[in-house]
Amino acid sequence: DPTIMGIGPVPSSRKALEKADMSLEEIDLIEVNEAFSPQYLAVEKELGLDREKTNVNGGAIALGHPLAATGSRLSLTILYELRRRGLKRGLVTACIGGGQGAAIILETL
């Protein structure tokens, strides 16, 4: 819904989980790109995210929000952390201008 800025990761995450036939409980780590703090908090509240497994090394405010490379930064961050912890599945999600959102589920082998 483009009238609600920053909430795009909610429907995109739900859709990714549905397509993968998974629940949020089956995800080991989550990376949410936060454009700014209130935007992340709205996504956290709507999805019921666990702070113990979300943005575990800090988010975009701490690590960076590189123009045209945010998806790469998020994906590599979660893949390295999954490998470091010996975990399997991660959800990466980001808001995009105009009320859009993107999400991907990654699995280590």
Contacts in CASP RR format, 6 or more apart in sequence:
PFRMAT RR
TARGET T0000
AUTHOR 0000-0000-0000
METHOD contacts of the structure
MODEL  1
DPTIMGIGPVPSSRKALEKADMSLEEIDLIEVNEAFSPQYLAVEKELGLD
REKTNVNGGAIALGHPLAATGSRLSLTILYELRRRGLKRGLVTACIGGGQ
GAAIILETL
1 7 0 8 1.000
1 8 0 8 1.000
1 99 0 8 1.000
2 98 0 8 1.000
2 99 0 8 1.000
2 100 0 8 1.000
4 99 0 8 1.000
5 39 0 8 1.000
5 95 0 8 1.000
5 97 0 8 1.000
5 98 0 8 1.000
5 99 0 8 1.000
6 35 0 8 1.000
6 39 0 8 1.000
6 42 0 8 1.000
6 43 0 8 1.000
6 95 0 8 1.000
6 97 0 8 1.000
6 99 0 8 1.000
7 39 0 8 1.000
7 42 0 8 1.000
7 43 0 8 1.000
7 46 0 8 1.000
7 95 0 8 1.000
7 99 0 8 1.000
8 43 0 8 1.000
8 95 0 8 1.000
8 96 0 8 1.000
8 99 0 8 1.000
8 100 0 8 1.000
8 101 0 8 1.000
9 32 0 8 1.000
9 33 0 8 1.000
9 43 0 8 1.000
9 47 0 8 1.000
9 93 0 8 1.000
9 94 0 8 1.000
9 95 0 8 1.000
9 101 0 8 1.000
9 102 0 8 1.000
9 103 0 8 1.000
10 43 0 8 1.000
10 46 0 8 1.000
10 47 0 8 1.000
11 101 0 8 1.000
12 93 0 8 1.000
12 100 0 8 1.000
12 101 0 8 1.000
12 102 0 8 1.000
12 103 0 8 1.000
13 24 0 8 1.000
13 47 0 8 1.000
13 91 0 8 1.000
13 93 0 8 1.000
13 103 0 8 1.000
14 47 0 8 1.000
15 103 0 8 1.000
16 91 0 8 1.000
16 93 0 8 1.000
16 103 0 8 1.000
16 104 0 8 1.000
16 105 0 8 1.000
17 23 0 8 1.000
17 24 0 8 1.000
17 27 0 8 1.000
17 91 0 8 1.000
17 105 0 8 1.000
20 105 0 8 1.000
22 89 0 8 1.000
22 105 0 8 1.000
24 47 0 8 1.000
24 48 0 8 1.000
24 49 0 8 1.000
24 91 0 8 1.000
26 89 0 8 1.000
27 53 0 8 1.000
27 89 0 8 1.000
27 90 0 8 1.000
27 91 0 8 1.000
27 105 0 8 1.000
28 53 0 8 1.000
28 82 0 8 1.000
28 85 0 8 1.000
28 87 0 8 1.000
28 88 0 8 1.000
28 89 0 8 1.000
28 90 0 8 1.000
29 53 0 8 1.000
29 54 0 8 1.000
29 56 0 8 1.000
29 78 0 8 1.000
29 81 0 8 1.000
29 82 0 8 1.000
29 85 0 8 1.000
29 87 0 8 1.000
29 89 0 8 1.000
29 90 0 8 1.000
29 91 0 8 1.000
30 49 0 8 1.000
30 50 0 8 1.000
30 53 0 8 1.000
30 54 0 8 1.000
30 55 0 8 1.000
30 78 0 8 1.000
30 90 0 8 1.000
30 91 0 8 1.000
30 92 0 8 1.000
30 93 0 8 1.000
31 54 0 8 1.000
31 55 0 8 1.000
31 59 0 8 1.000
31 74 0 8 1.000
31 75 0 8 1.000
31 77 0 8 1.000
31 78 0 8 1.000
31 90 0 8 1.000
31 91 0 8 1.000
31 92 0 8 1.000
31 93 0 8 1.000
32 40 0 8 1.000
32 43 0 8 1.000
32 44 0 8 1.000
32 49 0 8 1.000
32 54 0 8 1.000
32 55 0 8 1.000
32 59 0 8 1.000
32 93 0 8 1.000
32 94 0 8 1.000
33 59 0 8 1.000
33 60 0 8 1.000
33 65 0 8 1.000
33 70 0 8 1.000
33 71 0 8 1.000
33 74 0 8 1.000
33 93 0 8 1.000
33 94 0 8 1.000
33 95 0 8 1.000
34 40 0 8 1.000
34 43 0 8 1.000
34 55 0 8 1.000
34 59 0 8 1.000
34 60 0 8 1.000
34 61 0 8 1.000
35 60 0 8 1.000
35 65 0 8 1.000
35 95 0 8 1.000
36 61 0 8 1.000
37 61 0 8 1.000
39 95 0 8 1.000
40 55 0 8 1.000
40 59 0 8 1.000
43 49 0 8 1.000
43 93 0 8 1.000
43 95 0 8 1.000
44 51 0 8 1.000
44 54 0 8 1.000
56 81 0 8 1.000
57 63 0 8 1.000
57 77 0 8 1.000
57 81 0 8 1.000
60 70 0 8 1.000
60 73 0 8 1.000
63 73 0 8 1.000
63 77 0 8 1.000
64 73 0 8 1.000
66 73 0 8 1.000
70 94 0 8 1.000
71 92 0 8 1.000
71 94 0 8 1.000
74 92 0 8 1.000
74 94 0 8 1.000
75 92 0 8 1.000
75 104 0 8 1.000
75 106 0 8 1.000
78 90 0 8 1.000
78 92 0 8 1.000
78 106 0 8 1.000
79 106 0 8 1.000
79 108 0 8 1.000
81 87 0 8 1.000
82 88 0 8 1.000
82 89 0 8 1.000
82 90 0 8 1.000
82 106 0 8 1.000
82 108 0 8 1.000
83 108 0 8 1.000
86 108 0 8 1.000
87 108 0 8 1.000
88 107 0 8 1.000
88 108 0 8 1.000
89 105 0 8 1.000
89 106 0 8 1.000
89 107 0 8 1.000
89 108 0 8 1.000
90 105 0 8 1.000
90 106 0 8 1.000
90 107 0 8 1.000
91 103 0 8 1.000
91 104 0 8 1.000
91 105 0 8 1.000
91 106 0 8 1.000
92 103 0 8 1.000
92 104 0 8 1.000
92 105 0 8 1.000
92 106 0 8 1.000
93 101 0 8 1.000
93 102 0 8 1.000
93 103 0 8 1.000
93 104 0 8 1.000
94 101 0 8 1.000
94 102 0 8 1.000
94 103 0 8 1.000
95 101 0 8 1.000
96 102 0 8 1.000
END
